[in-house]
Amino acid sequence: METGMNFELGTDGPRTLLVALDGSVTSMRAGAYAAGLARRQGSRLIAVYVQTVGALAGMSALAVQAAREGAEATAAELRELAERQARERGVGLTFVTRTGDPFTEIAALADAERADGVLVGASEHLGHRLVGSLAVRLVRAGRWPVTVVP
């Protein structure tokens, strides 16, 4: 039966999955889901933590330094947790830390790594229902399948 659809032969699933972690409950669920999916599909898993810089504007130099140190500590904790979880599930993991706007950095990394899917936790902020969350922005970009984990 000819449907006019062309499917790529030789692939059974995603080769590369990208999951965004920020320490929130939903992002950690997304990380666990992504690790399980990567294990089942035999995919490469990349976890990314993006330190936002917008919050640093207008701060004193001392406050900026303290915020950066806090973000570095968060990144180290997330890396350790993600690597441990990946090891326990038998999944290879690359952990990446970026600084900037989360959408911009995640999109750039997903493009550079040719991600077959992006996974994020659902926003826990009420305001995002009005102005749009990271997940909504990634979906609207339309460049990768996006899974939003509650």
Secondary structure, 3 states (H helix, E strand, C coil): CCCCCCCCCCCCCCCEEEEECCCCHHHHHHHHHHHHHHHHHCCEEEEEEEECCHHHCCCCHHHHHHHHHHHHHHHHHHHHHHHHHHHHHCCCEEEEEEECCHHHHHHHHHHHCCCCEEEEECCCCCCHHHHCCHHHHHHHHCCCCEEEEC
